[in-house]
């Protein structure tokens, strides 16, 4: 526990063993093992209620663990909460900016809580406003800003202490595609700078774009772990054939084609056939007399992995 | 796990700020807000009691003769110190209700602050310190204007501002605790204003002495923090206070404040560290 409490592997930013969080009798996080290394972009993927946010709150040192081991930056959140929080950046699920202050004041006031000097936060605010493309709104109050601007400001604010580790809880939920791409660009930039990112999301595309490694959570447990590509390779096929039928005509079609694919999944609005060669499978299905309204051949995504592992769609 | 660790990360610039300074940083944050909104804020907390003073002290008071009930003083001199304390108590309770609940629930800035090295206890301390500063500011403004009315009799009256701050904070701390334990839309505050604050203002010997209150109801006045504040304020402004009584009134307010802080601190942690 010498110099900053960095014991164990110094490159280990977060390490949790058999980590549990209970609320009343209910285990929101039910014994997970997780390790995040320096410079990594790590994702928690899962539906609402999977335990992602509860895990994030424990790592952010605002929620004591109920059981198990947890080290963040080599320190114990129960004992060293403020010291850990001084070195991390937190982007909460819901923006909690000070709506009555200006963009600049939000950054400066927040920076002061990290013990930074006035001169430092003044300069830092200018730098962060440029990063978040908010320089022209510097002295406007936060309240009338768009959702995307507020989100960018929240992310910029979390960087005011040059954090070594950033915790982003659903950073792009509720943003339009343009705003989302801008944010992804910024997060990618951070990653390039060597900042460790931990991201929760239920957006598979986001996870594939940003995460080097991720875990899929369901019901408070980790059900799979790996890089996006390795998870797809392990739990899904190369391609997916989607067949859409007119309402009411889908029932009974599964049994006619199930043997054409490695695996099939009947969603309310379409039939998914998991196969190495979507084109060939489609031909075979046509040969059996199937007449779907529309078809789509695509590569497997994390959504398919999730469907396989939990039996339900991520957007539930 | 063959992930490339990438270039070595920067060392964060954040540090842990020691307790009292951390509290002060929260005050500084409030000050940034105040610089933008001081006019409306000072109006509601400082000018409002002055309207009362004009109406009650000068207007209504002109019809009241100095007598034993006012300790031989003019009604203006009698009511001026109590109105400062009543104003401080009202704004202390008001500022600790919905604005504090908003920190937890609507604006959620308390959640943002406690994600930094600042702890919930320091956040609460900053909140109380800031309130104390605002009560001082509005007390001083009120006191200076009252001075131009000739409403103060002796230099000891400057202590009335301190009494107002003490009484305001003593009432604020338990209300902050209540706000930390409020998870709904805060209807209980409306009830509190209507059934606790207003009766307290009316029956705490603010406008007339306690001996006009029927003996069987007088205990309600005795437990009213505003009454203790009023007694202290009159002792300072008009003189002639019994030292033992003064100590008792001060002890009551200090105890209420201390109890409120202990409770609020516990409830702040319960709300923010879950």
HADDOCK unambig.tbl for C-alpha pairs under 7 A between the chains (distance, minus, plus):
assign (segid A and resid 37 and name CA) (segid B and resid 5 and name CA) 6.74 0.50 0.50
assign (segid A and resid 38 and name CA) (segid B and resid 5 and name CA) 5.71 0.50 0.50
assign (segid A and resid 39 and name CA) (segid B and resid 5 and name CA) 4.97 0.50 0.50
assign (segid A and resid 39 and name CA) (segid B and resid 6 and name CA) 5.26 0.50 0.50
assign (segid A and resid 39 and name CA) (segid B and resid 7 and name CA) 6.94 0.50 0.50
assign (segid A and resid 39 and name CA) (segid B and resid 9 and name CA) 6.53 0.50 0.50
assign (segid A and resid 40 and name CA) (segid B and resid 5 and name CA) 6.10 0.50 0.50
assign (segid A and resid 62 and name CA) (segid B and resid 115 and name CA) 6.94 0.50 0.50
assign (segid A and resid 62 and name CA) (segid B and resid 273 and name CA) 5.13 0.50 0.50
assign (segid A and resid 62 and name CA) (segid B and resid 274 and name CA) 6.92 0.50 0.50
assign (segid A and resid 63 and name CA) (segid B and resid 273 and name CA) 5.17 0.50 0.50
assign (segid A and resid 63 and name CA) (segid B and resid 274 and name CA) 4.83 0.50 0.50
assign (segid A and resid 64 and name CA) (segid B and resid 274 and name CA) 6.84 0.50 0.50
assign (segid A and resid 82 and name CA) (segid B and resid 16 and name CA) 6.19 0.50 0.50
assign (segid A and resid 82 and name CA) (segid B and resid 117 and name CA) 4.15 0.50 0.50
assign (segid A and resid 82 and name CA) (segid B and resid 118 and name CA) 6.80 0.50 0.50
assign (segid A and resid 83 and name CA) (segid B and resid 15 and name CA) 6.87 0.50 0.50
assign (segid A and resid 83 and name CA) (segid B and resid 16 and name CA) 5.83 0.50 0.50
assign (segid A and resid 83 and name CA) (segid B and resid 117 and name CA) 6.58 0.50 0.50
assign (segid A and resid 85 and name CA) (segid B and resid 115 and name CA) 6.57 0.50 0.50
assign (segid A and resid 85 and name CA) (segid B and resid 116 and name CA) 5.40 0.50 0.50
assign (segid A and resid 85 and name CA) (segid B and resid 117 and name CA) 5.25 0.50 0.50
assign (segid A and resid 86 and name CA) (segid B and resid 14 and name CA) 4.65 0.50 0.50
assign (segid A and resid 86 and name CA) (segid B and resid 15 and name CA) 5.15 0.50 0.50
assign (segid A and resid 86 and name CA) (segid B and resid 16 and name CA) 6.06 0.50 0.50
assign (segid A and resid 86 and name CA) (segid B and resid 116 and name CA) 6.11 0.50 0.50
assign (segid A and resid 86 and name CA) (segid B and resid 117 and name CA) 5.19 0.50 0.50
assign (segid A and resid 87 and name CA) (segid B and resid 12 and name CA) 5.14 0.50 0.50
assign (segid A and resid 87 and name CA) (segid B and resid 14 and name CA) 5.58 0.50 0.50
assign (segid A and resid 90 and name CA) (segid B and resid 115 and name CA) 6.85 0.50 0.50
assign (segid A and resid 96 and name CA) (segid B and resid 107 and name CA) 6.00 0.50 0.50
assign (segid A and resid 96 and name CA) (segid B and resid 108 and name CA) 5.26 0.50 0.50
assign (segid A and resid 96 and name CA) (segid B and resid 109 and name CA) 5.51 0.50 0.50
assign (segid A and resid 96 and name CA) (segid B and resid 112 and name CA) 6.05 0.50 0.50
assign (segid A and resid 97 and name CA) (segid B and resid 109 and name CA) 6.48 0.50 0.50
assign (segid A and resid 98 and name CA) (segid B and resid 107 and name CA) 7.00 0.50 0.50
assign (segid A and resid 98 and name CA) (segid B and resid 109 and name CA) 6.28 0.50 0.50
assign (segid A and resid 101 and name CA) (segid B and resid 33 and name CA) 6.17 0.50 0.50
assign (segid A and resid 109 and name CA) (segid B and resid 29 and name CA) 5.44 0.50 0.50
assign (segid A and resid 112 and name CA) (segid B and resid 25 and name CA) 6.67 0.50 0.50
assign (segid A and resid 113 and name CA) (segid B and resid 22 and name CA) 6.94 0.50 0.50
assign (segid A and resid 113 and name CA) (segid B and resid 25 and name CA) 6.29 0.50 0.50
assign (segid A and resid 113 and name CA) (segid B and resid 116 and name CA) 6.44 0.50 0.50
assign (segid A and resid 113 and name CA) (segid B and resid 117 and name CA) 6.83 0.50 0.50
assign (segid A and resid 113 and name CA) (segid B and resid 118 and name CA) 6.53 0.50 0.50
assign (segid A and resid 114 and name CA) (segid B and resid 14 and name CA) 4.72 0.50 0.50
assign (segid A and resid 114 and name CA) (segid B and resid 15 and name CA) 5.51 0.50 0.50
assign (segid A and resid 114 and name CA) (segid B and resid 16 and name CA) 6.52 0.50 0.50
assign (segid A and resid 114 and name CA) (segid B and resid 17 and name CA) 6.95 0.50 0.50
assign (segid A and resid 114 and name CA) (segid B and resid 116 and name CA) 6.53 0.50 0.50
assign (segid A and resid 114 and name CA) (segid B and resid 117 and name CA) 6.31 0.50 0.50
assign (segid A and resid 115 and name CA) (segid B and resid 14 and name CA) 6.23 0.50 0.50
assign (segid A and resid 115 and name CA) (segid B and resid 15 and name CA) 5.53 0.50 0.50
assign (segid A and resid 115 and name CA) (segid B and resid 16 and name CA) 6.49 0.50 0.50
assign (segid A and resid 115 and name CA) (segid B and resid 17 and name CA) 5.46 0.50 0.50
assign (segid A and resid 116 and name CA) (segid B and resid 14 and name CA) 6.68 0.50 0.50
assign (segid A and resid 161 and name CA) (segid B and resid 12 and name CA) 5.87 0.50 0.50
assign (segid A and resid 161 and name CA) (segid B and resid 13 and name CA) 5.06 0.50 0.50
assign (segid A and resid 161 and name CA) (segid B and resid 14 and name CA) 4.91 0.50 0.50
assign (segid A and resid 162 and name CA) (segid B and resid 12 and name CA) 4.84 0.50 0.50
assign (segid A and resid 162 and name CA) (segid B and resid 13 and name CA) 5.84 0.50 0.50
assign (segid A and resid 163 and name CA) (segid B and resid 12 and name CA) 4.76 0.50 0.50
assign (segid A and resid 164 and name CA) (segid B and resid 9 and name CA) 6.10 0.50 0.50
assign (segid A and resid 164 and name CA) (segid B and resid 10 and name CA) 6.13 0.50 0.50
assign (segid A and resid 164 and name CA) (segid B and resid 11 and name CA) 6.21 0.50 0.50
assign (segid A and resid 164 and name CA) (segid B and resid 12 and name CA) 5.60 0.50 0.50
assign (segid A and resid 194 and name CA) (segid B and resid 6 and name CA) 5.96 0.50 0.50
assign (segid A and resid 194 and name CA) (segid B and resid 7 and name CA) 5.32 0.50 0.50
assign (segid A and resid 194 and name CA) (segid B and resid 8 and name CA) 5.97 0.50 0.50
assign (segid A and resid 194 and name CA) (segid B and resid 9 and name CA) 4.67 0.50 0.50
assign (segid A and resid 195 and name CA) (segid B and resid 9 and name CA) 5.56 0.50 0.50
